[in-house]
Amino acid sequence: MPRTRLIFVSGKGGTGKSAVAAAIAIDHARRGRRVLAIDMIGSRGLAAHLRATSLTYRPTEVRAGLFAMEMNRSDALDEYLKLQLHVPQGAPTGPISQALSVLADTAPGVREIISIGKPIYETWKNVWDIVVVDASSLGLFQSYLRAPRTIARLVSTGGVARQADKLEGTLTDPGVTATYLVATPAELPVIETAEAITAIDRESLGPRPTVIINRFIPRSGLTERDLEHLGSGALRDAAALQLGLEKDQARWITSLDHDVRLPYLFGVHTPGEVAIKLADEIKVPL
Amino acid sequence: MTRAVVVTGAGGVGKTTLSAALGASIARLGASTLVLTIDPAKRLADALGVEHIGDEPALVAGSDRMWAAMLDVSASWEAIVYRYADPEVGRRLLQNPYFRAIADRFPAAQSYAAGERMAEYIETKKFDVVVVDTPPSGGGIDFFRAPGMTNDLISGRLLKWLTGSNMPGRRLMYRFTARPMLHIADAVLGGPMLGDVANFLIDLRTMYDALSERSRTIESYLKGATTIITTTADPTPIHETRRFFDELHGIHIEPAAIIFNRMLPPAWMKAASRPARGGRDAELHAIAVTNLRAWATEARRQSDAADELSARYHVPVYPVPWKTPPPQNLDELDKLIEPTGIVQDLLS
């Protein structure tokens, strides 16, 4: 049986990570794979890009072979207790569930471990070819990746600790897990993405992330010298804007190693169209 | 009275730059203005001539009445603890590992701290206008909800469940840790986390009365503030803008205006329909026409989106042109906003 691949998609806010996560999921589904897409923070961004009115904790098929779900903390907590901690029969699950819920609101790492646990359990089930996670933005994503260790520092024995250890094994296994960081060719996204990669590497939080540059403005073939031959008016102004953007993006793109470029989409109106058009641009499956 | 201008919007639309630009325009018209920012790009800090924007307001280079300050979340939480907790409890809280975790991670923490900062600057009466660039948490909506959420954290079901409905004292802990079900919980979870957490919450709760009153004050400032939503025509920010209007309406906050960033001249739509000409430079001309046509589809999308938002929510839409490179100094920041007339419309 083929092993499920687990793909996390994160990035600075506003870089289009939900769109890219949706596009990766659509692309794999089009290639005939059975895909689960998870909105890990319940932002509804993934739903919009998959043209689903709303998503629930229970995966629903949003197009052929592509299932989608949204994280929900209380459902995730119940599942965690029953399936992962094996809370014994007859034990008062009410109080334990409440105790855990209190911890999740307060103690470092507990909420994160419950959230990041879900996509990993789905991976362990071996019923999907690919699990694609629309993860949170860069800072929060790193605290999710650190969660197993944060937990290990707080508790050394018991179910939570054993579980955290197992989760970390999957998170750091390059044969299973891949991370894509989405950046646009602009100052803050480039700088923060580079910082996130350094942190993930230094702390060995997972396999080295792959960088996707989104909204790359395709070169026009115009040069600065051409501007004077275009007179004045819309033709010249649009050329000047294009050249200015090309110059600015060139400045930032050279300082971030990246593997994939997805183009700026001109004149696209809805999140659903964006995801489909980006999926069309994925030539080699991610 | 100090006026508050709250600038919100989806990530990546230029919210921080527009907040600074609003501040620059308001200050130029004569009001002493503080821009409270979250995480400015180095380039924006350079444009403001504030090499290192700190937690304390600093005068922006080239102005005698525009100030800038950056929000340092953990410093703000420390300030809150010192202000509202008994000194001994305050010391204990600041040393508690859970406190740092909450301060850094409670999703509304940054938003609450920003609201608290805003309130402080309104109350010092040192500025005529405080422009607040809102933190991105919860897509920006947390800023408006944080006071209530913080209240829930301290007063909510957590502590009620752990300690009963009364304001607990420390000795209650003995009763609490004696509960058999907690032993089961600790055994499953690998405790003793719960006792530690409860201790922390009890300390936190001593701030409850002061903090909940403060939360109500911050909420009243938020309702009295001029709220501006920033967006671009990209599908995600448009989607988010609709969500802002709907959710803010739910908490009785009605945005006063939309600033539509990176707008292209509507004239490009018509110009793009002209055919490319032949003759000399025909090849260059063809490339330039192809380029203009691509951008004209953007102009079309923008004009559709702006019309739709304005019709749906009955608020004025102020277009800010797409400038490249971004503003390099205070004057260029001012010129981004000044031609729109938004400052005169909303603040005079």
Interface residues (C-beta under 8 A of the other chain):
Chain A: K12 G13 G14 T15 G16 S18 A19 S43 R44 G45 A48 L85 V87 A91 P92 P95 I96 Q98 A99 L100 V102 L103 D105 T106 A107 P108 S137 S143 L154 V155 S156 T157 G158 G159 V160 A161 T184 E187 L188 P189 I191 S220 G221 L222 D226 H229 L230 G233 A234 L235 R236 D237 A238 A239 L241 Q242 G244 L245 K247 D248 F266 G267 V268 H269 T270 P271 E273 V274
Chain B: A10 G11 G12 V13 D39 A41 K42 R43 P97 Y98 A101 I102 R105 P136 G139 L153 L158 W161 L162 M181 L182 I184 A185 D186 A187 V188 L189 G190 G191 M193 L194 V197 F200 L201 P235 T236 P237 H239 R243 L264 P265 A267 W268 A271 A272 D281 L284 H285 I287 A288 V289 T290 N291 L292 A294 W295 A296 T297 E298 R300 R301 D304 A305 W322 T324 P325 P326
